[in-house]
Amino acid sequence: MNEKQLNRDFAEWKPGKTKHPIEKEIFSMYKSSPVDYWLKMKDINRWNNLAQIALRIIPIPPTEAACERVFSARRDIMKNHE
């Protein structure tokens, strides 16, 4: 996976720019589920590099709430042991 190819793929992929009918159909079917959309793109051997990156990024939580809950729980435990 090289940067030039990724940039070219991204420029061609941008939503609304795709010209292939199957991609438009898949986008409309899976627009509420990004994971399913990218898995389908990978299945039809389209945008494999972008799909690999998207499937790595999508699971990353958009907030640090989980981490903050751990610290809060630790603080509560420490207070109970004082």
SEKEVO-811607 format. One record per residue: y, x, z of N, C-alpha, C in turn; residue in three letters; chain. Coordinates in steps of 0.02 Angstrom, whole numbers, always signed. Each point is the difference from the previous one (the first is absolute). Layout:
N
((Y X Z) (Y X Z) (Y X Z) ALA A),
...
This chain:
82
((-59 +43 +0) (+59 -43 +0) (+62 +45 +0) MET A),
((+37 -1 -54) (+61 +41 +0) (+62 -44 +0) ASN A),
((+55 +30 +21) (+61 -38 +10) (+27 -30 -64) GLU A),
((-4 +36 -55) (+25 -26 -64) (-37 -63 -20) LYS A),
((-67 +2 +6) (-41 -58 -18) (+16 -59 +46) GLN A),
((+7 +13 +64) (+17 -53 +47) (+68 -32 -16) LEU A),
((+49 +42 -15) (+66 -26 -18) (-3 -42 -64) ASN A),
((-38 +23 -49) (-7 -37 -62) (-36 -67 +12) ARG A),
((-54 +3 +39) (-37 -61 +17) (+45 -50 +37) ASP A),
((+38 +26 +48) (+43 -45 +39) (+53 -32 -45) PHE A),
((+30 +39 -44) (+51 -26 -45) (-29 -55 -44) ALA A),
((-62 +9 -23) (-32 -51 -42) (-22 -60 +41) GLU A),
((-21 +12 +62) (-28 -54 +42) (+52 -47 +29) TRP A),
((+60 +23 +13) (+49 -39 +37) (-9 -75 -13) LYS A),
((-4 -40 +54) (-10 -72 -9) (+50 -30 -48) PRO A),
((-24 -41 -44) (+43 -31 -49) (+3 +39 -65) GLY A),
((-19 +64 +1) (+3 +41 -61) (-67 +1 -36) LYS A),
((-53 -18 +35) (-66 +4 -31) (-5 -48 -59) THR A),
((-32 +22 -52) (-5 -40 -61) (-70 -26 -12) LYS A),
((-48 +27 +35) (-70 -18 -11) (-14 -68 +33) HIS A),
((-27 -49 -37) (-11 -67 +27) (-46 -1 +62) PRO A),
((-51 +42 +1) (-46 -1 +57) (+36 +22 +64) ILE A),
((+46 +48 -6) (+38 +23 +58) (+45 -56 +26) GLU A),
((+31 -37 -44) (+43 -56 +21) (-42 -52 +37) LYS A),
((-59 -14 -28) (-44 -50 +31) (-22 +23 +70) GLU A),
((-20 +63 +5) (-23 +27 +64) (+58 +1 +50) ILE A),
((+59 +19 -23) (+58 +2 +45) (+13 -70 +28) PHE A),
((-3 -51 -42) (+14 -68 +24) (-55 -24 +47) SER A),
((-62 +22 -11) (-55 -21 +43) (+2 +34 +68) MET A),
((+21 +63 +2) (-5 +39 +61) (+67 +20 +31) TYR A),
((+55 -32 -20) (+65 +22 +25) (+8 -10 +75) LYS A),
((-41 -43 +30) (+4 -9 +72) (-45 +49 +38) SER A),
((-41 +38 -37) (-45 +48 +32) (+3 +67 -36) SER A),
((+44 +44 +22) (+6 +65 -34) (-65 +40 -2) PRO A),
((-39 -3 +53) (-63 +38 +0) (-46 -26 -55) VAL A),
((-8 -66 -5) (-43 -28 -53) (+26 +16 -69) ASP A),
((+66 -1 -8) (+30 +16 -65) (-19 +71 -21) TYR A),
((+10 +48 +46) (-13 +70 -17) (-75 +13 -7) TRP A),
((-42 -34 +38) (-72 +7 -10) (-20 -25 -69) LEU A),
((+29 -55 -21) (-15 -28 -66) (+25 +48 -55) LYS A),
((+59 +29 +8) (+25 +48 -49) (-47 +59 -5) MET A),
((-26 +22 +56) (-48 +55 +0) (-65 -20 -34) LYS A),
((-22 -63 +12) (-62 -25 -31) (+5 -2 -76) ASP A),
((+57 -18 -26) (+7 -4 -73) (+23 +67 -30) ILE A),
((+0 +52 +43) (+16 +67 -21) (+71 +5 -28) ASN A),
((+46 -33 +35) (+71 +0 -20) (+41 +25 +59) ARG A),
((+42 +46 -11) (+44 +27 +52) (-40 +30 +58) TRP A),
((-52 +36 -15) (-42 +29 +53) (+38 +43 +49) ASN A),
((+44 +43 -26) (+38 +44 +45) (+46 -40 +46) ASN A),
((+35 -49 -29) (+44 -41 +42) (-41 -41 +50) LEU A),
((-58 -24 -22) (-43 -39 +45) (-23 +42 +59) ALA A),
((-20 +61 -14) (-22 +44 +55) (+55 +11 +51) GLN A),
((+61 +11 -23) (+56 +11 +46) (+16 -64 +37) ILE A),
((+4 -56 -36) (+16 -64 +32) (-51 -18 +53) ALA A),
((-64 +11 -14) (-53 -17 +48) (+1 +46 +61) LEU A),
((+31 +58 -6) (+9 +43 +58) (+61 -20 +41) ARG A),
((+52 -25 -34) (+63 -15 +34) (+0 -70 +31) ILE A),
((-29 -49 -33) (+3 -69 +23) (-24 -9 +72) ILE A),
((-54 +34 +21) (-23 -10 +70) (+45 +29 +54) PRO A),
((+49 +40 -18) (+44 +30 +50) (+43 -55 +30) ILE A),
((-1 -7 +66) (+40 -53 +31) (+75 +11 -13) PRO A),
((+36 -54 -14) (+72 +7 -14) (+42 +13 +62) PRO A),
((-30 -6 +59) (+38 +12 +62) (-40 +46 +45) THR A),
((+32 +21 +52) (-34 +43 +49) (-21 -41 +61) GLU A),
((-7 -65 -8) (-15 -44 +56) (-65 +19 +34) ALA A),
((-51 +16 -38) (-65 +18 +30) (+7 +61 +45) ALA A),
((+35 +49 -25) (+12 +61 +38) (+40 -14 +63) CYS A),
((+51 -42 -7) (+41 -17 +58) (-40 -38 +53) GLU A),
((-47 -42 -22) (-42 -36 +48) (-42 +49 +40) ARG A),
((-25 +52 -32) (-40 +50 +36) (+43 +34 +53) VAL A),
((+60 +20 -18) (+44 +32 +49) (+18 -47 +57) PHE A),
((+11 -63 -15) (+15 -49 +52) (-59 -8 +47) SER A),
((-60 -4 -28) (-60 -7 +42) (-8 +62 +44) ALA A),
((+12 +59 -28) (-4 +62 +40) (+50 -1 +56) ARG A),
((+62 -21 -14) (+52 -4 +51) (-22 -47 +57) ARG A),
((-29 -57 -19) (-22 -48 +51) (-56 +29 +43) ASP A),
((-45 +37 -31) (-55 +32 +37) (+29 +51 +48) ILE A),
((+48 +40 -24) (+29 +52 +42) (+38 -31 +59) MET A),
((+34 -55 -11) (+36 -34 +54) (-49 -25 +54) LYS A),
((-58 -25 -22) (-50 -25 +48) (-31 +56 +42) ASN A),
((+2 +62 -26) (-31 +56 +35) (+50 +39 +43) HIS A),
((+63 -21 +1) (+50 +36 +39) (-4 -17 +73) GLU A),
